[in-house]
Amino acid sequence: MIDLRSDTVTLPTPAMREAMYHAEVGDDVYHEDPTINRLEEMAAERLGKEAAIFVPSGTMGNAASILAHAGRGEAVIVGNQSHIYHYEVGGASTLGGSPMVVVQTDPDGMLDPHDILINIADGSDEHSAPSALLCIENTHNRCGGTVLNLEQVEQLSSLAHTHGLKVHMDGARVFNAAIALGIQVKALVQTVDSVMFCLSKGLSAPVGSMVAGKRDFIERVHRMRKLLGGGMRQAGVIAAAGIVALEQMVNRLEEDHETSKQLAHGLADYPQIDINVDRVQTNMVMFSVRNSRNEPMGEIETMQFLSAAGEHGVLIGHIGQGKIRAVTHYGINASDITTALIGIRRALIEL
Ligand SMILES: Cc1ncc(COP(=O)(O)O)c(C=O)c1O
């Protein structure tokens, strides 16, 4: 089975399992786990921030960051296609009491600066929740792994900062973004106040994400992590895999970007597939399928196509409205893509 549903299906590497076995551990709630302390120092250093904290998941990292930046009743501006808005159970609002103000996401993952501007509330009007935070996403999941470049990140940060808002980057796959741009990740996140990235996606660690930012902010995230039940004890056994992820798995993300482009070009040769190959910038490929009447497939037909692809050995995900997402990752090589393209062609023939 060739599993292209997500880069979260990656399994830990042999080096990770070895490191986990030998990890030195302690009670992390007392800050006494040497492996976690080392991972946090490494992450802060890689991102060019004062401090970092290990959290169990990207969702918790985003929630704890939002809670640490914005108080109850303070608004958080998010994109209408963002992961924070769509897939994190409304945590900013349900846990933090922060209304989410939703602005337009462009197809490349960029937020519309004008839309942000007209939605910033400075607190002078008693009817509106004052804006405290802008959240941006890089790479952008629902836009198909698209990358915000340095200028775009700087433009959004400067707009937010000018109006007194902090900026949080949901950088679940920020290393993919930096690799695609050919720049250091610390340059890409320099102007944001905080960034969350996942160890458990393309970097292939089994569990965990990091949040990085200023020291006083990270101290507040510590309290929020405890509030959310994410204070772990001898979690150095999993942090050890995170260290290997940062040391050994970052540069190889380039291979995933190559296999995703191979997949995209192969799919573009099939007349039933609608795909914008230029939008394939990292490890994700977004496409949709036309039925035998040459119309875009609806939900049910798309699900039937995906199940046929599964029967031909290829697992792919549906993100709604007929949009299909395939993700390349550690464990998928060029010959797997060739095999996957054959499986997909067979599924298309059966339509
Ligand atoms: C952009 C983005 N942010 C956050 C998350 C949440 O990460 P986790 O699944 O570790 O909670 C994901 C997960 O896919 C994601 O794609």
The ligand as a MOL file (V3000), in Angstrom:
LIG
                    3D

  0  0  0     0  0            999 V3000
M  V30 BEGIN CTAB
M  V30 COUNTS 16 16 0 0 0
M  V30 BEGIN ATOM
M  V30 1 C -0.8450 23.3980 9.3300 0
M  V30 2 C -1.0820 22.5010 10.5000 0
M  V30 3 N -1.0950 23.0270 11.7330 0
M  V30 4 C -1.2840 22.2730 12.8230 0
M  V30 5 C -1.4870 20.9240 12.7250 0
M  V30 6 C -1.7730 20.1300 13.9700 0
M  V30 7 O -0.8060 19.2020 14.2930 0
M  V30 8 P -1.1690 17.9220 15.1960 0
M  V30 9 O -1.8040 16.9420 14.2870 0
M  V30 10 O 0.1680 17.4930 15.7120 0
M  V30 11 O -2.0770 18.3840 16.2880 0
M  V30 12 C -1.4900 20.3180 11.4590 0
M  V30 13 C -1.7170 18.8640 11.3220 0
M  V30 14 O -1.8420 18.3260 10.2460 0
M  V30 15 C -1.2810 21.1320 10.3230 0
M  V30 16 O -1.2940 20.6250 9.0850 0
M  V30 END ATOM
M  V30 BEGIN BOND
M  V30 1 1 1 2
M  V30 2 1 2 3
M  V30 3 2 2 15
M  V30 4 2 3 4
M  V30 5 1 4 5
M  V30 6 1 5 6
M  V30 7 2 5 12
M  V30 8 1 6 7
M  V30 9 1 7 8
M  V30 10 2 8 9
M  V30 11 1 8 10
M  V30 12 1 8 11
M  V30 13 1 12 13
M  V30 14 1 12 15
M  V30 15 2 13 14
M  V30 16 1 15 16
M  V30 END BOND
M  V30 END CTAB
M  END
